[in-house]
Amino acid sequence: MTNAVYSSPTGQNAILPPQTGLSAPRPVDTERVADLIGELLIAIGEDPGREGLADTPARVAAWWRTFLSPESAAAATCFTETSLSNQLVVIGGMSVWSLCEHHMLPMHLEVAAGYVPNGEVVGLSKFGRIAQRYAGRLQVQERFTRQVAEEIVGVIGSKDVAVAVRGTHLCMSMRGVRMEHARTTTLHTGGPFQTDTVFSQQFLTLAAGQWGAM
């Protein structure tokens, strides 16, 4: 289950349905991107040949290539821990940048993931790599949250997973209503996080605590 809660200074909330996933981006044609950026500069009244802009198309194209080519997913390292029982593990403080696919403006996503180990624990860096990989594309926060959760489910082999994401969207901060302090929170839960109020509340408390420390 994925819930999306949009928060603004006025405290208005809305629940949105989950969105479908998409395949990973294809390789970036940097030469074509550079040409298009040069055309864009002309269209907005600039001279792409002037000092300061002469190398801008190539720089922008190189950035797109880097951003849309995140590090390949490595196999998860798991460690046997047979003595664990009903223990909640929360990994917070993960912070990634993505691009809103509606306006192609940045969104900053703070991620917290929780799971219940069953005989083994997952290497912590895996969670950050999953978040980075799904952030490195045109995205919406709701889909990103679900994709991260579903990948973790695949890694641990269980639906005992929760992922919470708090996002700052420049498409809302610097355009449209221009509400600089607006934040969007999304939550995807499975297993005991849906049925056990103690696990759910513990996860949300720890996730919110991580956000407060950032």
C-alpha positions in Angstrom: 0.0 0.0 0.0 1.3 3.4 -0.9 -0.2 6.6 0.5 0.8 10.1 -0.5 0.3 13.0 1.8 0.9 16.5 0.5 1.7 19.0 3.3 1.8 22.7 3.0 2.0 25.6 5.4 -1.8 25.6 5.4 -1.9 21.9 6.5 -4.0 20.7 3.6 -3.7 16.9 2.8 -4.7 14.7 -0.1 -4.5 10.9 -0.5 -3.3 9.8 -4.0 -3.4 6.3 -5.6 -0.2 4.5 -6.5 1.2 5.1 -10.0 2.6 2.5 -12.4 6.3 1.8 -12.8 8.4 2.4 -15.9 11.5 0.9 -17.3 15.0 2.4 -16.8 16.0 5.2 -19.1 17.9 4.5 -22.3 21.4 5.8 -22.9 21.6 9.6 -23.3 22.5 11.0 -26.7 24.8 13.8 -25.4 25.4 15.3 -28.9 21.7 15.7 -29.5 21.1 17.1 -26.0 23.8 19.7 -26.5 22.3 20.7 -29.8 18.9 21.1 -28.1 20.3 23.1 -25.2 21.9 25.4 -27.8 18.5 25.8 -29.5 16.8 26.5 -26.2 19.3 29.3 -25.4 18.5 30.9 -28.7 14.7 30.5 -28.1 14.9 32.3 -24.8 16.8 35.2 -26.3 20.4 34.2 -25.4 23.5 33.9 -27.5 24.9 30.4 -27.0 28.2 31.6 -28.5 28.8 34.3 -25.9 31.3 34.2 -23.1 29.9 32.2 -20.2 27.5 30.2 -22.4 29.9 28.8 -25.1 30.4 25.5 -23.2 27.0 25.4 -21.5 25.3 23.0 -23.9 28.1 20.4 -23.5 28.1 20.8 -19.7 24.4 20.3 -19.5 24.5 17.3 -21.8 27.3 15.7 -19.7 25.2 16.3 -16.6 22.2 14.6 -18.1 24.3 11.6 -19.1 25.7 11.3 -15.5 22.4 11.9 -13.8 20.5 9.3 -15.9 23.3 6.7 -15.6 23.3 5.8 -11.9 25.6 3.1 -10.7 24.4 -0.4 -11.6 22.8 -2.4 -8.9 25.2 -4.7 -7.1 24.2 -7.9 -5.4 23.1 -7.4 -1.9 25.4 -8.5 0.9 23.4 -10.4 3.5 24.7 -11.5 6.9 23.3 -14.5 8.8 21.7 -13.5 12.2 19.6 -16.4 13.4 18.9 -14.9 16.8 16.8 -12.0 15.5 13.1 -12.1 16.3 10.5 -9.4 15.5 13.3 -6.8 15.5 12.7 -3.6 13.5 15.6 -2.2 11.5 15.3 1.3 10.1 17.8 2.9 7.8 17.3 6.7 7.6 19.3 9.8 6.6 19.3 8.7 2.9 19.1 11.8 0.7 18.8 11.8 -3.1 18.0 14.2 -5.9 15.6 13.3 -8.7 13.7 15.2 -11.4 10.0 15.8 -11.5 8.8 14.3 -14.9 5.9 16.9 -15.1 8.1 20.0 -15.1 11.7 18.6 -15.3 12.6 20.5 -12.1 14.6 18.9 -9.2 13.1 17.3 -6.2 15.0 16.5 -3.1 13.9 13.2 -1.5 14.7 12.2 2.1 14.3 8.4 2.5 13.8 6.1 5.4 13.4 2.4 5.0 12.4 -0.2 7.6 12.2 -4.0 7.5 11.9 -7.0 9.8 14.9 -9.4 9.4 14.2 -13.1 9.2 17.4 -15.0 9.8 19.7 -12.5 8.1 20.3 -8.8 7.8 21.1 -6.8 4.6 24.2 -4.7 4.2 23.3 -1.1 4.9 24.8 0.4 1.7 22.3 -1.6 -0.4 19.4 0.6 0.7 21.2 3.8 -0.4 22.1 2.3 -3.7 18.5 1.3 -4.4 17.3 4.9 -3.6 20.0 6.4 -5.9 19.2 4.1 -8.8 15.5 4.9 -8.8 16.1 8.6 -8.2 18.4 8.8 -11.3 15.5 9.3 -13.8 12.5 11.4 -14.5 10.2 10.5 -11.6 7.2 11.2 -9.4 7.7 10.7 -5.7 4.8 8.3 -5.3 6.3 5.9 -7.9 9.8 6.3 -6.4 8.5 5.3 -3.0 6.8 2.2 -4.3 9.8 1.2 -6.5 12.2 1.4 -3.6 9.9 -0.6 -1.4 9.4 -3.3 -4.0 13.1 -3.7 -4.6 13.8 -4.1 -0.9 11.0 -6.7 -0.8 12.8 -8.6 -3.5 16.1 -8.3 -1.7 14.9 -9.6 1.7 12.3 -12.1 0.2 9.5 -10.8 2.4 6.8 -8.1 2.3 7.9 -7.0 5.8 9.0 -3.6 4.5 8.1 0.1 5.0 9.5 3.0 3.1 8.7 6.7 3.9 9.9 9.6 1.7 9.7 13.3 2.4 10.2 15.5 -0.7 10.9 19.1 -1.5 9.7 19.8 -5.0 11.1 22.9 -6.9 8.1 22.7 -9.2 6.1 23.8 -6.2 8.7 25.9 -4.5 9.9 28.1 -7.4 7.0 28.0 -9.8 3.2 27.8 -9.6 2.1 28.6 -6.0 5.8 29.2 -5.0 5.4 27.7 -1.5 9.0 27.3 -0.4 8.2 25.3 2.8 5.8 22.9 1.3 6.7 19.2 1.7 5.3 16.0 0.3 5.3 12.8 2.3 4.8 9.3 0.8 4.5 6.0 2.6 4.6 2.4 1.3 3.9 -0.4 3.8 3.6 -4.2 3.8 3.5 -7.1 6.1 3.3 -6.2 9.8 3.6 -2.5 9.0 0.0 -2.7 7.7 -1.4 -4.9 10.5 0.7 -4.2 13.6 0.2 -0.7 15.0 3.3 -0.9 17.2 5.6 -1.7 14.3 4.0 1.0 12.2 4.2 3.7 14.9 7.7 2.8 15.7 8.8 3.1 12.1 7.0 6.4 11.5 8.5 7.8 14.8 12.0 6.8 13.8 11.6 8.1 10.2 10.2 11.4 11.4 13.1 11.7 13.9 15.6 11.2 11.0 14.0 14.0 9.0 14.1 16.3 12.0 17.8 15.7 12.3 18.5 16.6 8.7 
